[in-house]
Amino acid sequence: MSKGALLAGHELVLAHHDRTVVHGVSLELRRGAVTALVGPNGSGKSTVLRSLARLHKPKDGDVRLGERAVWRSALSGKEFARNVTLLTQHRPTPSGVSVRDVVAYGRYPYRSGWRGVDVDGAAAIERAMALTGVTPMADRGVDELSGGELQRVWLASCLAQETSVLLLDEPTNHLDLRYQVEVLDVVRDLANDHDVAVGVVLHDLDHAAIIADQVVLLCEGRVVADGDVADVLTTEHLTRAYGVTVHVANDPVTGAVHCRPLGRHTPRPV
Protein backbone atom coordinates (compact mmCIF):
# COMPACT_ATOMS: atom_id res chain seq x y z
CA MET A 1 0.00 0.00 0.00
CA SER A 2 1.16 3.54 -0.68
CA LYS A 3 1.91 6.01 2.11
CA GLY A 4 -1.28 7.34 3.73
CA ALA A 5 -3.46 4.43 2.59
CA LEU A 6 -5.59 3.16 5.48
CA LEU A 7 -7.66 0.53 3.67
CA ALA A 8 -6.90 -1.07 0.32
CA GLY A 9 -8.14 -3.79 -1.97
CA HIS A 10 -5.56 -5.51 -4.18
CA GLU A 11 -6.53 -7.45 -7.30
CA LEU A 12 -9.93 -8.32 -5.86
CA VAL A 13 -11.84 -11.11 -7.55
CA LEU A 14 -15.37 -11.33 -6.14
CA ALA A 15 -18.15 -13.75 -6.90
CA HIS A 16 -21.83 -14.30 -6.18
CA HIS A 17 -22.13 -18.07 -5.81
CA ASP A 18 -20.31 -19.41 -8.89
CA ARG A 19 -20.53 -16.22 -10.96
CA THR A 20 -17.54 -13.88 -10.84
CA VAL A 21 -18.74 -10.26 -10.81
CA VAL A 22 -15.53 -8.35 -10.02
CA HIS A 23 -12.32 -9.06 -11.89
CA GLY A 24 -8.99 -7.93 -10.41
CA VAL A 25 -10.03 -4.55 -8.97
CA SER A 26 -7.48 -2.60 -6.92
CA LEU A 27 -8.03 0.64 -5.01
CA GLU A 28 -6.72 2.52 -1.98
CA LEU A 29 -8.55 4.67 0.54
CA ARG A 30 -6.16 7.32 1.84
CA ARG A 31 -6.23 9.38 4.99
CA GLY A 32 -8.02 12.70 4.46
CA ALA A 33 -9.24 11.81 0.96
CA VAL A 34 -12.57 10.87 -0.63
CA THR A 35 -12.52 8.07 -3.20
CA ALA A 36 -15.70 7.72 -5.27
CA LEU A 37 -16.70 4.47 -6.97
CA VAL A 38 -18.91 5.15 -9.98
CA GLY A 39 -20.28 3.14 -12.88
CA PRO A 40 -23.50 1.68 -14.30
CA ASN A 41 -25.79 -0.70 -12.43
CA GLY A 42 -24.25 -4.13 -12.03
CA SER A 43 -20.68 -2.86 -12.43
CA GLY A 44 -19.59 -4.22 -9.01
CA LYS A 45 -19.37 -0.98 -7.02
CA SER A 46 -21.33 -2.12 -3.97
CA THR A 47 -19.75 -5.58 -4.03
CA VAL A 48 -16.28 -4.02 -3.88
CA LEU A 49 -17.38 -1.79 -1.00
CA ARG A 50 -18.77 -4.78 0.91
CA SER A 51 -15.50 -6.64 0.45
CA LEU A 52 -13.59 -3.67 1.86
CA ALA A 53 -16.00 -3.77 4.82
CA ARG A 54 -15.23 -7.46 5.42
CA LEU A 55 -18.72 -8.54 4.38
CA HIS A 56 -17.89 -10.26 1.09
CA LYS A 57 -14.92 -12.61 1.10
CA PRO A 58 -12.74 -12.40 -2.03
CA LYS A 59 -12.38 -15.38 -4.30
CA ASP A 60 -8.89 -14.06 -4.93
CA GLY A 61 -6.93 -10.94 -3.99
CA ASP A 62 -6.63 -9.25 -0.62
CA VAL A 63 -7.98 -6.43 1.55
CA ARG A 64 -5.54 -4.72 3.90
CA LEU A 65 -6.21 -2.47 6.88
CA GLY A 66 -2.89 -0.72 7.28
CA GLU A 67 -0.41 -3.58 7.14
CA ARG A 68 -2.88 -6.25 8.26
CA ALA A 69 -4.56 -8.65 5.85
CA VAL A 70 -8.24 -8.33 6.73
CA TRP A 71 -9.27 -11.81 5.61
CA ARG A 72 -6.17 -13.70 6.77
CA SER A 73 -5.53 -12.24 10.22
CA ALA A 74 -6.88 -12.69 13.72
CA LEU A 75 -8.42 -9.21 13.58
CA SER A 76 -11.53 -9.29 15.78
CA GLY A 77 -14.88 -7.93 14.68
CA LYS A 78 -14.78 -5.21 17.32
CA GLU A 79 -11.25 -4.15 16.42
CA PHE A 80 -12.18 -3.92 12.74
CA ALA A 81 -15.34 -1.96 13.61
CA ARG A 82 -13.26 0.59 15.55
CA ASN A 83 -11.46 1.34 12.30
CA VAL A 84 -13.99 0.81 9.51
CA THR A 85 -17.73 1.45 9.26
CA LEU A 86 -20.16 0.99 6.38
CA LEU A 87 -23.44 2.72 5.58
CA THR A 88 -25.35 0.36 3.30
CA GLN A 89 -28.18 1.23 0.93
CA HIS A 90 -30.76 -0.89 2.72
CA ARG A 91 -31.12 -1.17 6.48
CA PRO A 92 -34.13 -2.40 8.44
CA THR A 93 -36.37 0.08 10.22
CA PRO A 94 -36.43 -0.87 13.92
CA SER A 95 -39.80 -0.62 15.64
CA GLY A 96 -40.25 1.13 18.97
CA VAL A 97 -36.71 2.55 19.00
CA SER A 98 -35.79 6.23 19.22
CA VAL A 99 -33.45 8.10 16.92
CA ARG A 100 -30.94 8.52 19.75
CA ASP A 101 -31.00 4.77 20.40
CA VAL A 102 -30.29 3.98 16.74
CA VAL A 103 -27.39 6.45 16.64
CA ALA A 104 -26.08 4.75 19.79
CA TYR A 105 -25.80 1.46 17.86
CA GLY A 106 -22.61 2.92 16.41
CA ARG A 107 -20.96 2.80 19.83
CA TYR A 108 -21.13 -1.00 20.12
CA PRO A 109 -17.41 -1.56 19.32
CA TYR A 110 -16.42 0.63 22.26
CA ARG A 111 -18.56 -0.95 24.96
CA SER A 112 -16.63 -3.01 27.46
CA GLY A 113 -17.43 -4.96 30.60
CA TRP A 114 -20.65 -6.67 31.55
CA ARG A 115 -22.47 -3.32 31.76
CA GLY A 116 -21.24 -2.19 28.37
CA VAL A 117 -19.40 0.89 29.67
CA ASP A 118 -18.61 3.50 27.01
CA VAL A 119 -17.08 6.59 28.61
CA ASP A 120 -17.06 8.72 25.45
CA GLY A 121 -20.30 7.42 24.03
CA ALA A 122 -22.75 10.17 25.00
CA ALA A 123 -20.59 12.95 23.56
CA ALA A 124 -19.97 10.98 20.35
CA ILE A 125 -23.70 10.38 19.88
CA GLU A 126 -24.59 14.04 20.37
CA ARG A 127 -21.84 15.14 17.98
CA ALA A 128 -22.98 12.68 15.30
CA MET A 129 -26.60 13.81 15.58
CA ALA A 130 -25.57 17.46 15.31
CA LEU A 131 -23.43 16.81 12.23
CA THR A 132 -26.31 15.12 10.41
CA GLY A 133 -29.05 17.48 11.61
CA VAL A 134 -31.10 14.86 13.45
CA THR A 135 -30.83 16.32 16.97
CA PRO A 136 -34.35 17.85 16.87
CA MET A 137 -35.83 14.40 16.25
CA ALA A 138 -33.64 12.57 18.81
CA ASP A 139 -36.58 11.32 20.89
CA ARG A 140 -38.85 10.38 18.01
CA GLY A 141 -39.35 6.76 17.00
CA VAL A 142 -37.46 5.88 13.84
CA ASP A 143 -40.56 4.11 12.50
CA GLU A 144 -42.19 7.57 12.27
CA LEU A 145 -39.52 8.99 9.95
CA SER A 146 -39.41 9.51 6.20
CA GLY A 147 -36.89 7.62 4.09
CA GLY A 148 -34.62 10.65 3.89
CA GLU A 149 -34.77 11.27 7.63
CA LEU A 150 -33.99 7.63 8.34
CA GLN A 151 -31.01 7.74 5.97
CA ARG A 152 -29.54 10.61 7.97
CA VAL A 153 -30.09 8.73 11.23
CA TRP A 154 -28.16 5.73 9.94
CA LEU A 155 -25.39 8.06 8.76
CA ALA A 156 -25.29 9.54 12.26
CA SER A 157 -24.92 6.01 13.65
CA CYS A 158 -21.89 5.49 11.41
CA LEU A 159 -20.37 8.81 12.47
CA ALA A 160 -20.88 7.92 16.14
CA GLN A 161 -18.62 4.93 15.51
CA GLU A 162 -15.73 7.41 15.04
CA THR A 163 -13.69 5.29 12.67
CA SER A 164 -10.72 6.30 10.55
CA VAL A 165 -12.34 4.74 7.46
CA LEU A 166 -15.92 5.47 6.38
CA LEU A 167 -17.60 3.46 3.59
CA LEU A 168 -20.84 4.81 2.13
CA ASP A 169 -23.08 3.09 -0.40
CA GLU A 170 -25.17 5.77 -2.15
CA PRO A 171 -25.55 8.00 0.95
CA THR A 172 -27.66 10.61 -0.90
CA ASN A 173 -30.29 8.05 -1.91
CA HIS A 174 -33.86 9.11 -0.86
CA LEU A 175 -32.67 12.60 0.14
CA ASP A 176 -34.04 15.88 -1.20
CA LEU A 177 -31.68 18.50 -2.63
CA ARG A 178 -30.98 20.26 0.66
CA TYR A 179 -29.96 17.10 2.49
CA GLN A 180 -28.02 15.78 -0.49
CA VAL A 181 -25.88 18.90 -0.26
CA GLU A 182 -25.60 18.66 3.53
CA VAL A 183 -24.57 14.99 3.48
CA LEU A 184 -21.95 15.66 0.80
CA ASP A 185 -20.65 18.57 2.88
CA VAL A 186 -20.38 16.32 5.94
CA VAL A 187 -18.45 13.73 3.92
CA ARG A 188 -16.03 16.38 2.68
CA ASP A 189 -15.65 17.83 6.19
CA LEU A 190 -14.79 14.40 7.61
CA ALA A 191 -11.95 14.08 5.13
CA ASN A 192 -10.73 17.68 5.40
CA ASP A 193 -11.07 18.27 9.13
CA HIS A 194 -10.81 14.80 10.66
CA ASP A 195 -8.45 12.97 8.27
CA VAL A 196 -11.04 10.24 7.64
CA ALA A 197 -10.49 8.02 4.60
CA VAL A 198 -13.81 7.89 2.74
CA GLY A 199 -14.89 5.38 0.12
CA VAL A 200 -18.27 6.22 -1.39
CA VAL A 201 -20.42 4.63 -4.09
CA LEU A 202 -22.29 7.30 -6.06
CA HIS A 203 -24.66 7.16 -9.02
CA ASP A 204 -24.66 10.91 -9.51
CA LEU A 205 -21.46 11.73 -11.40
CA ASP A 206 -21.72 15.41 -10.54
CA HIS A 207 -21.75 14.54 -6.84
CA ALA A 208 -18.56 12.54 -7.38
CA ALA A 209 -17.00 15.47 -9.22
CA ILE A 210 -17.82 17.82 -6.34
CA ILE A 211 -16.54 15.84 -3.36
CA ALA A 212 -14.04 13.26 -4.62
CA ASP A 213 -10.26 13.45 -4.69
CA GLN A 214 -10.01 10.20 -6.63
CA VAL A 215 -12.54 8.36 -8.80
CA VAL A 216 -12.68 4.68 -9.72
CA LEU A 217 -14.89 4.05 -12.76
CA LEU A 218 -16.14 0.47 -13.02
CA CYS A 219 -17.92 -1.39 -15.80
CA GLU A 220 -18.81 -5.08 -15.80
CA GLY A 221 -16.63 -5.68 -12.76
CA ARG A 222 -13.49 -4.12 -14.22
CA VAL A 223 -11.79 -0.77 -13.78
CA VAL A 224 -12.26 1.44 -16.85
CA ALA A 225 -10.23 4.30 -15.35
CA ASP A 226 -9.04 5.51 -11.96
CA GLY A 227 -7.28 8.62 -10.74
CA ASP A 228 -8.02 12.33 -10.48
CA VAL A 229 -11.57 13.48 -11.19
CA ALA A 230 -10.71 15.31 -14.42
CA ASP A 231 -8.74 12.34 -15.74
CA VAL A 232 -11.50 9.79 -15.09
CA LEU A 233 -14.73 11.68 -15.74
CA THR A 234 -14.17 12.26 -19.43
CA THR A 235 -16.51 11.91 -22.39
CA GLU A 236 -14.47 8.98 -23.70
CA HIS A 237 -14.42 7.00 -20.44
CA LEU A 238 -18.04 7.65 -19.46
CA THR A 239 -19.44 6.94 -22.91
CA ARG A 240 -17.56 3.67 -22.95
CA ALA A 241 -18.74 2.65 -19.48
CA TYR A 242 -22.39 3.70 -19.71
CA GLY A 243 -23.08 2.94 -23.37
CA VAL A 244 -24.57 6.38 -23.97
CA THR A 245 -22.91 9.59 -25.08
CA VAL A 246 -21.93 11.68 -22.04
CA HIS A 247 -20.95 15.31 -22.58
CA VAL A 248 -18.38 16.53 -20.03
CA ALA A 249 -17.59 20.18 -19.38
CA ASN A 250 -16.67 22.45 -16.49
CA ASP A 251 -19.61 23.97 -14.65
CA PRO A 252 -19.57 27.77 -15.17
CA VAL A 253 -20.59 28.39 -11.54
CA THR A 254 -18.44 25.94 -9.55
CA GLY A 255 -15.71 25.10 -12.04
CA ALA A 256 -16.23 21.41 -11.21
CA VAL A 257 -16.62 18.76 -13.89
CA HIS A 258 -20.24 18.50 -15.05
CA CYS A 259 -21.50 15.35 -16.78
CA ARG A 260 -24.60 15.30 -18.96
CA PRO A 261 -25.83 12.16 -20.73
CA LEU A 262 -27.22 12.87 -24.18
CA GLY A 263 -30.39 11.03 -25.14
CA ARG A 264 -32.17 11.16 -28.48
CA HIS A 265 -34.24 14.15 -27.37
CA THR A 266 -31.48 16.04 -25.54
CA PRO A 267 -30.43 19.30 -27.25
CA ARG A 268 -26.81 18.93 -28.35
CA PRO A 269 -24.14 21.40 -27.14
CA VAL A 270 -23.31 24.13 -29.63
N, C-alpha and C positions, 0 to 999 in steps of 0.2 A: 504494500500500500504506500501511496505517496505521503509526504509530510502533511499533517493536518487532517488526514482522512480518519474519521472515527468509525465508520461502518462501510464495508465494501463487499460487493459481490464479484467473484472472479469466474469467468467462463461458465456461468450458470446454465445448466440444462435442466428444465423443469417439465414435468409431465402431469397430466390428469389421467389416472389409470394407466393405460398402455399408450396413450397418445401424447407425444412430445409437443409442447406448445411454446416453449422458449428454448432457443438454440444458441448457446455460447454467449450470453449477455454479460458484460462486465460494466460496473459503474462504481463510483466512490462518492460517499457523502462526507463533505469536509466541514470542519468546524467553522461556524459563522457564515455558511453559504447555503443557498437554496438550490436544490437540483430538482428540476421538473421532468417527469416522465410523461410524454405525450405520444399520441398515435391513435389510429382508428380503433373501433371496437374489435375485441378479439386479438389485439396485437401483443398481449402478454403483460401489460403495464401493472395491473393489480396482482397478478401472479408473482411477478418479480418483487413487488413491494411486500407481499406476504412471506416470501422466502427470506427477505432481509429481516423481517419481524420474527423469524423462527417459527412460522406457521405452515410452511410448505417446504418439505425436505427436498433438496436437489437430487436429481438423478445422477448428476455429475457437476463438478465445480465446487466452489466453496464460498461461504460467507464468513467474514472476519470482523470482529468487534475489537478494534485496536489490533493487537497482535494475536488475539485468541480466535481459534477456529470455532465458530458458533456451533456447528453440528458435530464436531469431533472433540469437544472438551467437556469437562465436568462442570461447566457453567450452570449454576442453578437458575430456576425460573425467576426467583426473586432478584437475584443479582442482575440477570439480563433486563428485567423490568425496571430496574433502577437506572438503566442506561438507555433503553430504547422503548418507545411507546408508539402504538399504531391507532389511528382513527380510521375505522373501516367505513365503507359506504352504508352498510346495513347493520344496525344494532337493534336488539329487542327494546320495546318500551315497557319498563317495569311498571307494575301496578301498585298503587298505594305507597309510593316512594317520593320524597321531596327532591327538588332540584339540588339542594345542598347535599343530600345523602348520595345522589348519583355522582356529583363532583367528588365527593369523598372516596368513591370507589378507587380513584386514582392514587390514593395514599396506601393501598394495600401492601406494596412492596416494602414500605417503611415501618409497618407495624411489627412490634416484637413483644415477646412475653405472652403469657396466657391471657392478659387483658388487652392485648393489641395496642400497646402504648406507642404513640406517635407524637413526639414532643413538638415538632414543627408543623404538624398537620393542619391545625386550625388556620394559621397564617397563610399556608400554601393554598388552602381551599378558598379563602377570601380573595387572595390575589388573583387566582385563576378565574373566579367569577367576575371580578372587576374587569379583567382584561377582555373577557368575552361578552360583557354587558348583560350578564344574567343575574346580577345581584338583586335587582328589584323583584325577581320571581323566585328567590331562594327558597321560600317556604311553600311554594305551590307544588302540587303533585305533577310529576312529569307526564302523566297520562292525560293532563289537561292542555298540554302544549301543542302548538302547530309543529309541522315538520321542520321548519326553519329554526324555531326556538329550541327544539330538541337537539338539532344538529349542533347548535352553539353550546348546549349543556354538555354533550359528549366531548366537544373540543375542550371545554373547561376541565373535564375530568382528566383528559390527557395532559393538559398544562399543569394540573395539580400534581401530576406524577414527577414533574421537575427532572426530566431526563436530558441527557446531552444530545440525544438523537430523537427527532420527531418525524414519524412517517404518517402521511395524510393521503387518504384515498378519496379524491374528489370532495374536498372540504367545503366547497361553495355550492354543492348540490342542495336543492330545495330552498336556497336563500334568495331573498329579493336583493335588488341592486345595492341598497345601503349596506346590508350585512355581508354581501359578497366583498365589497370594498373593505369593510372593517375586519373581516377574517383575513383577507390578504395582507392588510396592514399589520395585523398581529403576527402573522407568519414572518413578514419581513423584519419586524421589530425583534422577534426571538433570535433571528440570525444576527442582526446588526448589534443589538444591545446585550444579548445573553450568550453569544457564541454557540448557539444551538445549530447542529447540523440537521437540515430539513430535507427530506425526500418527499415529493408531493406528486401524485397523479392528477393531471388536469385535462379536461376535454377542451376547455376554452383556451385557444392558442394565445389570445391577447392577454389573458391572465398570466400565462407562463412568461410572456415577453415582459410583463410589468415587474414580476417579483423574482424571477429566476436569475441565478448567476450562471448556471449551466443547464443545458437541455439535453435529454436523451430521447431521440425520436425512434419509436419502434414500429415495425410493421411485420405481421405474420411471425412474431416471436424473435425477430432479428433486429439489430441496431442498424437503422438507415444512416443516422448521423448523430454525433454527440460532440458537445463543446459549448462555446459561447453562443448566446442567444442569436446574434446576427449571423453566425456561421451555420446554424442548424435550421432556423426558421427562414428558409429561402423558398422561392417559388419552385425551384427544381426539386428540392427535397420533399416539400409538402405535397406537391402534385404527384410525385412518385408514390408516396406513402398512402395518400388518401384516395387516389384514383379519380380526382377531380381537379380542375385547374384552380390554383390558389394564388391570388395576387398578393404580393408582399410589398409594403412600403412603410415609410416612417410616418407615424401619426403627427400631424402638424401642431397639435397641442402639447403632447407629452414628449415627442421625439422618440418614443418607443416603437418597436416593430409592430406593425398592424397587419393582420392576416385576414383576407377576405376571399372565401370560396366563390367561384363564379359558376352559377348555374345557367341553364339555357335562357332564363328570363332576366338575368342580372345585367344591368347596363355595364358595358365594358369601359375600362379606364381610357381616357383620351391621351 
